[in-house]
Amino acid sequence: MNADKQEAGHTETFLIASFPLYDTVQMMNKQEVQKVLDRVRPMLQADGGDVELVDVDEGTGQVKVRLTGACGGCPMSQLTLKMGIENLLRHYIPEVTEVRPVGL
């Protein structure tokens, strides 16, 4: 395994361990997605950013979010979106297939 994959796996493990939400896997719906995002929000706000839930498509598993504040123009926003927000959502809500940004 190369260093990038090791680092990505470590980051994902850290995020999941840092945000224990449920003992069981949750069903995909807007309310459950919002609960996960609410747990990520303080971390983003500490850096001057935020995340807003735009849409949840239960049929395709696609979640659309808007990164705001410092996150909206940050060059690391895609990493935050995929390695942070998407991985956390997919861990707790396996029906989530993809998280897409709106307005980036």
Contacts in CASP RR format, 6 or more apart in sequence:
PFRMAT RR
TARGET T0000
AUTHOR 0000-0000-0000
METHOD contacts of the structure
MODEL  1
MNADKQEAGHTETFLIASFPLYDTVQMMNKQEVQKVLDRVRPMLQADGGD
VELVDVDEGTGQVKVRLTGACGGCPMSQLTLKMGIENLLRHYIPEVTEVR
PVGL
8 83 0 8 1.000
11 83 0 8 1.000
11 84 0 8 1.000
12 83 0 8 1.000
12 84 0 8 1.000
12 87 0 8 1.000
12 91 0 8 1.000
15 84 0 8 1.000
15 87 0 8 1.000
15 88 0 8 1.000
16 87 0 8 1.000
16 88 0 8 1.000
16 91 0 8 1.000
19 36 0 8 1.000
19 39 0 8 1.000
19 40 0 8 1.000
19 88 0 8 1.000
21 35 0 8 1.000
21 36 0 8 1.000
21 39 0 8 1.000
21 92 0 8 1.000
22 92 0 8 1.000
25 92 0 8 1.000
25 93 0 8 1.000
25 94 0 8 1.000
26 32 0 8 1.000
26 35 0 8 1.000
26 92 0 8 1.000
26 93 0 8 1.000
27 93 0 8 1.000
27 95 0 8 1.000
28 56 0 8 1.000
28 58 0 8 1.000
28 61 0 8 1.000
28 93 0 8 1.000
28 95 0 8 1.000
28 96 0 8 1.000
29 56 0 8 1.000
29 58 0 8 1.000
30 53 0 8 1.000
30 56 0 8 1.000
32 92 0 8 1.000
32 93 0 8 1.000
33 53 0 8 1.000
33 56 0 8 1.000
33 63 0 8 1.000
33 89 0 8 1.000
33 93 0 8 1.000
33 96 0 8 1.000
34 53 0 8 1.000
36 88 0 8 1.000
36 89 0 8 1.000
36 92 0 8 1.000
36 93 0 8 1.000
37 51 0 8 1.000
37 53 0 8 1.000
37 65 0 8 1.000
37 85 0 8 1.000
37 89 0 8 1.000
39 88 0 8 1.000
40 51 0 8 1.000
40 84 0 8 1.000
40 85 0 8 1.000
40 88 0 8 1.000
41 50 0 8 1.000
41 51 0 8 1.000
44 50 0 8 1.000
44 51 0 8 1.000
44 67 0 8 1.000
44 71 0 8 1.000
44 80 0 8 1.000
47 70 0 8 1.000
47 71 0 8 1.000
48 69 0 8 1.000
48 70 0 8 1.000
48 71 0 8 1.000
49 67 0 8 1.000
49 68 0 8 1.000
49 69 0 8 1.000
49 70 0 8 1.000
49 71 0 8 1.000
49 72 0 8 1.000
50 67 0 8 1.000
50 68 0 8 1.000
50 69 0 8 1.000
50 71 0 8 1.000
51 65 0 8 1.000
51 66 0 8 1.000
51 67 0 8 1.000
51 68 0 8 1.000
51 71 0 8 1.000
51 85 0 8 1.000
52 65 0 8 1.000
52 66 0 8 1.000
52 67 0 8 1.000
52 68 0 8 1.000
53 63 0 8 1.000
53 64 0 8 1.000
53 65 0 8 1.000
54 64 0 8 1.000
54 65 0 8 1.000
54 66 0 8 1.000
54 102 0 8 1.000
55 62 0 8 1.000
55 63 0 8 1.000
55 64 0 8 1.000
55 102 0 8 1.000
56 62 0 8 1.000
56 63 0 8 1.000
56 64 0 8 1.000
57 63 0 8 1.000
57 64 0 8 1.000
58 95 0 8 1.000
60 97 0 8 1.000
61 95 0 8 1.000
61 96 0 8 1.000
61 97 0 8 1.000
61 98 0 8 1.000
62 97 0 8 1.000
62 98 0 8 1.000
62 99 0 8 1.000
62 100 0 8 1.000
63 89 0 8 1.000
63 96 0 8 1.000
63 98 0 8 1.000
63 99 0 8 1.000
63 100 0 8 1.000
64 99 0 8 1.000
64 100 0 8 1.000
64 101 0 8 1.000
64 102 0 8 1.000
65 81 0 8 1.000
65 85 0 8 1.000
65 99 0 8 1.000
65 100 0 8 1.000
65 101 0 8 1.000
65 102 0 8 1.000
66 101 0 8 1.000
66 102 0 8 1.000
66 103 0 8 1.000
67 73 0 8 1.000
67 74 0 8 1.000
67 77 0 8 1.000
67 80 0 8 1.000
67 81 0 8 1.000
67 101 0 8 1.000
67 104 0 8 1.000
71 77 0 8 1.000
71 80 0 8 1.000
72 104 0 8 1.000
73 104 0 8 1.000
74 80 0 8 1.000
77 101 0 8 1.000
77 104 0 8 1.000
78 101 0 8 1.000
81 99 0 8 1.000
81 101 0 8 1.000
82 99 0 8 1.000
85 99 0 8 1.000
86 96 0 8 1.000
86 98 0 8 1.000
86 99 0 8 1.000
89 96 0 8 1.000
89 99 0 8 1.000
90 96 0 8 1.000
90 97 0 8 1.000
END
